[in-house]
Amino acid sequence: MKIRDYRGIEVVLYPRLFDHIRHRHPDMLHILNISDKHGLNAIIRDILENPHEVYRDYEGAYYYIKRLNKIFVTVIVYENIVRTMYLLSNKSYNRMRSKRWVCRVY
């Protein structure tokens, strides 16, 4: 599946991402009330098209961030492929913003 981000750049979303998130970040599926691939794809599409913030790190990965109440939903895109998605607390967000992310893109 291909999604155009807020800049119009095509980003690839592979079907196996749902299995990765289900095994590595199951709490996120529960918190965001995601039960299947279609629900996950819809949330990723929304974050890529309408992020609150976007950062880039030293390796060139992009972090698309959407704030939902007290958590930050983060979608990581590297080489125009969605690699993973996870939640950040306010504390983790501040740490990543000051140490990991090189510059704010949006």
LUMMIKE-84318 format. One record per atom (N, C-alpha, C): x, z, y; residue in one letter. Coordinates in pm, whole numbers, padded with zeros to 5 digits, always signed. Example, Ala and Ser with C-alpha at 12.3 -4.5 7.8 and 13.67 -1.06 7.14 Angstrom:
BEGIN
+01319+00780-00569a+01230+00780-00450a+01320+00780-00330a+01285+00708-00225s+01367+00714-00106s+01290+00787+00003s
END
This chain:
BEGIN
+00085+00000-00118m+00000+00000+00000m+00089+00000+00124m+00051-00077+00223k+00125-00083+00349k+00037-00031+00461k+00100+00047+00548i+00030+00106+00663i+00112+00075+00787i+00045+00041+00894r+00115+00023+01022r+00115+00156+01095r+00234+00198+01140d+00242+00325+01212d+00200+00307+01357d+00213+00409+01437y+00168+00406+01576y+00239+00300+01660y+00357+00254+01613r+00432+00150+01685r+00401+00011+01634r+00323+00004+01524g+00293-00125+01462g+00391-00164+01354g+00482-00075+01317i+00580-00101+01212i+00516-00075+01076i+00538-00168+00984e+00481-00155+00850e+00559-00053+00768e+00488+00042+00710v+00547+00146+00627v+00483+00135+00489v+00567+00141+00384v+00519+00127+00247v+00486+00266+00190v+00372+00273+00123l+00328+00396+00057l+00307+00363-00090l+00396+00413-00176y+00387+00387-00320y+00287+00481-00386y+00214+00432-00488p+00114+00514-00557p+00174+00639-00623p+00299+00635-00663r+00360+00750-00732r+00382+00870-00639r+00364+00853-00510l+00383+00964-00416l+00285+01078-00445l+00163+01046-00485f+00065+01150-00516f+00116+01240-00628f+00173+01181-00733d+00227+01260-00844d+00343+01347-00799d+00429+01293-00714h+00540+01371-00660h+00488+01493-00583h+00392+01471-00497i+00338+01581-00415i+00262+01681-00503i+00190+01631-00601r+00116+01720-00690r+00210+01814-00766r+00328+01765-00802h+00424+01847-00876h+00514+01930-00786h+00554+01875-00671r+00651+01943-00585r+00589+02025-00473r+00470+01985-00425h+00406+02052-00311h+00257+02075-00338h+00222+02138-00450p+00079+02152-00485p+00000+02236-00385p+00067+02328-00317d-00002+02411-00217d-00059+02326-00105d+00011+02219-00072m-00035+02131+00036m-00167+02064-00002m-00178+02019-00125l-00302+01955-00169l-00418+02052-00159l-00395+02175-00197h-00500+02277-00191h-00538+02309-00045h-00438+02331+00039i-00464+02368+00179i-00536+02256+00254i-00497+02131+00227l-00558+02017+00297l-00682+01964+00224l-00718+02027+00112n-00836+01989+00034n-00828+01842-00012n-00713+01806-00068i-00691+01671-00120i-00706+01678-00272i-00792+01591-00326s-00814+01595-00471s-00766+01470-00544s-00738+01363-00469d-00694+01240-00536d-00605+01156-00444d-00559+01042-00498k-00469+00954-00423k-00535+00899-00296k-00664+00873-00304h-00734+00816-00189h-00737+00915-00072h-00761+01041-00103g-00759+01145+00000g-00621+01160+00063g-00518+01157-00022l-00381+01166+00029l-00347+01046+00116l-00382+00926+00071n-00355+00805+00148n-00423+00808+00284n-00545+00859+00289a-00618+00866+00417a-00548+00961+00514a-00500+01074+00465i-00431+01169+00553i-00298+01112+00600i-00224+01048+00510i-00096+00987+00549i-00120+00878+00652i-00220+00796+00629r-00253+00690+00726r-00280+00750+00865r-00360+00856+00868d-00393+00920+00995d-00267+00975+01063d-00179+01036+00988i-00057+01093+01047i+00035+00983+01098i+00050+00874+01022l+00137+00765+01067l+00080+00693+01189l-00051+00678+01193e-00113+00606+01304e-00131+00693+01428e-00150+00825+01409n-00180+00915+01521n-00100+01045+01513n+00033+01037+01511p+00110+01161+01503p+00107+01238+01634p+00127+01368+01625h+00143+01446+01747h+00286+01434+01798h+00381+01426+01703e+00522+01413+01737e+00592+01333+01628e+00702+01268+01665v+00787+01199+01568v+00932+01229+01605v+01010+01268+01503y+01153+01295+01522y+01234+01210+01427y+01362+01191+01460r+01456+01119+01375r+01571+01213+01344r+01625+01206+01221d+01738+01292+01186d+01867+01211+01183d+01976+01275+01142y+02108+01212+01141y+02117+01092+01046y+02042+01096+00937e+02047+00988+00838e+01955+00872+00872e+01873+00887+00973g+01781+00780+01012g+01640+00796+00957g+01611+00910+00896a+01476+00937+00847a+01387+00977+00964a+01261+00940+00955y+01164+00974+01059y+01068+01079+01006y+01036+01177+01089y+00946+01287+01056y+00823+01274+01144y+00714+01229+01085y+00586+01216+01155y+00514+01349+01138y+00475+01411+01249i+00420+01546+01243i+00283+01550+01308i+00193+01617+01239k+00059+01642+01292k+00032+01791+01277k-00008+01854+01385r-00037+01998+01381r-00183+02020+01345r-00204+02106+01246l-00338+02145+01205l-00343+02297+01209l-00408+02349+01311n-00417+02493+01332n-00277+02554+01340n-00239+02637+01243k-00109+02705+01249k-00002+02640+01162k-00031+02524+01105i+00068+02457+01021i+00097+02317+01074i+00209+02264+01032f+00250+02130+01069f+00256+02046+00942f+00181+01938+00937v+00186+01847+00824v+00291+01742+00858v+00389+01726+00769t+00504+01640+00796t+00513+01529+00693t+00520+01406+00739v+00540+01290+00652v+00678+01234+00681v+00761+01222+00577i+00898+01173+00593i+00902+01026+00555i+00955+00943+00646v+00970+00800+00623v+01117+00764+00638v+01171+00701+00534y+01310+00656+00537y+01314+00512+00489y+01379+00426+00566e+01386+00283+00537e+01246+00224+00519e+01154+00266+00606n+01015+00219+00610n+00937+00244+00481n+00975+00350+00408i+00904+00392+00288i+00871+00539+00303i+00745+00576+00275v+00707+00717+00277v+00775+00782+00157v+00863+00880+00184r+00939+00946+00077r+00873+01074+00028r+00816+01153+00119t+00750+01276+00080t+00663+01325+00195t+00596+01435+00168m+00507+01496+00266m+00501+01643+00233m+00508+01728+00335y+00500+01872+00310y+00452+01944+00433y+00428+02074+00416l+00381+02159+00525l+00496+02239+00582l+00490+02265+00711l+00588+02351+00777l+00513+02462+00851l+00568+02581+00843s+00516+02690+00925s+00574+02674+01065s+00527+02754+01157n+00580+02749+01293n+00729+02783+01295n+00770+02881+01216k+00910+02920+01208k+00998+02806+01155k+00955+02742+01046s+01029+02630+00988s+01033+02511+01083s+00922+02485+01149y+00916+02376+01246y+01020+02397+01356y+01027+02517+01411n+01124+02545+01518n+01268+02533+01468n+01294+02577+01346r+01428+02567+01289r+01466+02420+01269r+01377+02341+01212m+01404+02198+01190m+01423+02125+01322m+01342+02159+01419r+01349+02092+01549r+01484+02117+01616r+01539+02237+01599s+01664+02268+01667s+01788+02232+01586s+01777+02221+01452k+01897+02199+01370k+01900+02067+01297k+01789+02015+01255r+01789+01898+01168r+01757+01768+01242r+01660+01775+01330w+01614+01653+01395w+01700+01621+01517w+01751+01499+01522v+01843+01458+01628v+01770+01433+01759v+01664+01356+01752c+01595+01325+01877c+01445+01305+01854c+01373+01331+01960r+01228+01309+01955r+01202+01164+01990r+01129+01096+01904v+01098+00955+01923v+00963+00938+01992v+00871+01029+01960y+00735+01020+02016y+00681+01159+02035y
END
